[in-house]
Amino acid sequence: MKLLVVEDHEQLSTNIRAYLNQEGYVCEVASNYQQAVEKLYAYQYDLVALDLMLPDGNGLDLLKAIKENWPHLCVLIISAKNALDDKIQGLNLGADDYLPKPFHLAELNARLKAIFRRKNQQGDNSVRFEEIALNTDNFEVKINETLLDLTRKEFEMLQYLLLNQNRVLTKQSIAEHLWGDYMDTADSFDFVYQHIKNLRKKITQAGGNDYIHTVYGVGYKFKKSA
Amino acid sequence: MLIASLVFVVGAMFSYNAMSREITLEERYFLEERLQSAIRYLERRMPTEEIRREKLIITPLDSTAQETEPMFSDTLVTHITLQRIEPHSKLDVVKKINDKAYYKITLYDLVVEEDDIKDAVQESMVKTYLLLFVVTLVLSLIASFYVFGPFQKTLDIIRNFSVKHEFEEFFPNTSTSEFKKLNQFIINMMRGARKDYLALKEFSENASHEIQTPLSIAQGKLELLMESNDELTEEQMELISSALYALKRLSKLGNSLSLLTKIENQEFSDFSSVDMTKLVSRFLFDFKELVELKEIKMFSEVSPDVQVAGNLVLLELLVTNLLNNAVRHNHSGGEIYVRLMPNKLEVKNTGEALKVDANDIFNRFKKGSDNPDSLGLGLSIVKRICTEHQFDIKYTRADEQHCFTVSW
């Protein structure tokens, strides 16, 4: 999967690249409008992560240009301006998602994967991990063909864990993924714990292995071996 | 007008004096003239009998009499036509006529009484005063309308001026140079205030979102650091985790402040009719999980079909902030009551008494509790949203419960 990160802050694009490289993405960085356009003409990409504030232009203009010239290219907007207007305008212009800064890299990863799957793997909306099969169309999870009875939040949590396999996911990042900004951090930690507990129980009861590992004091990690 | 009335009293006294003096003199001239005609009459007739006519008595005297100068005096005489006693002035004189006989001539004439003069002066003065009063009033009204008209408009412009809004730089033309100067001063002042306000606004807008990028970077670095967890001890992981928590708080703070600024700048001006019943029910459902987790009992009473004119995003924020507040400042086993009426929304919750004055509760960074998750901005945002919608928000505390009432 080839990704172009259009972001003028070098440190931030380095973070993104470092994280996503481990996920198997091929990550290229453009630090301004001009460079982004040049790279878009020169290479083929599957996805563009686009910052709206660029030193030499507006990201929304770039988005328009992308949608005109490469209509099938997926675009995720990253913006420090947590402005509703920008978000609505961006989505109206054809962006696939909008992620306000600061974001968790795991969240970015999950969103990029979701976009990519939506666009490029039409017909196959399932994620598989060993005996676990997760279907994003009908929100069903099966363990070796046994259907799990999961709540919506448990489903979303499992999906987030699966999309970020072998990664440490902080409780904070999970809580934000599930409930956005409204939950208190302290409360949401208890909340995450409760949901993880229930999810583990449901998977093991259905005969699955427990792949959720606790990283003490921090969060959880979804991985194969103990 | 008071001064004018004083002037009028003094003026009345002067004119009274002048008039009475003039009248006395006139009376004397008149009596003397009649005396001359009486003398001419006597010179022709030389009567021997006493003559009594109206206002005239002529008595022949014997030759021993002496001529005298005319003597003026006041006396009371019955007035024939009026049939009552009236004060008269009297002239007594003894005259030698044709060098033969002496006559005593007494002449009377009605005196113009002092009271009459006073009355007349008073009346004329009062009338003049009233006339002057009315004329002054009318003139000043006309003057304020024409001369002060531009000034009034200037006052209106100042009254309607707010640094938050674009103002009309139109001041009425005036020929009065003082007003021209005043208008110029005011325009300069308003421009200055507006410029400073815009600069400040831009700064706070930029500041609150400019911090999000460095925060993003720091957060990403820490998350990458955490990935190398095999080499990290549990303690180190916890350190990273609390650093991440602090970063999140800072970012929330920036977002809340920029939200406040945006509401103040009226960037949420898209008003429509909002179905509060639907909105409140939805958030009650969303909060159910959280409330259950904290073992809080939630009771709600939602009136059907409550419509409110407002901005959807802001009203959502209003409701979530109030609910969040009720959950956060509650205790395990506590209670929350949410009541949506056609004209108000009431959120009541059990919780510890405030640590700050109840009047400060809506101020920024005034925290009513020690909850570390509280930024101290939620209620400021609530208040700001209420102000923007011209809703009324009240805080009361009764029976160990906090109660917020928003009425529209």
Interface residues (C-beta under 8 A of the other chain):
Chain A: H9 Q11 L12 N15 I16 A18 Y19 Q22 A80 K81 N82 A83 L84 D85 P100 K101 P102 F103 H104 L105 A106 K153 R167 V168 T170 Q172 S173 D181 Y182 M183 D184 T185 A186 D187 D190 F191 Q194 V215 Y216 G217 V218 G219 K221
Chain B: H209 E210 Q212 T213 L215 S216 I217 A218 Q219 G220 K221 E223 L224 M226 E227 N229 E234 E235 M237 E238 I240 S241 L244 Y245 L247 K248 R249 S251 K252 N255 S258 K262 E267 E289 L290 L293 K294 V313 T320 N324 V327 R328 N371 P372 D373
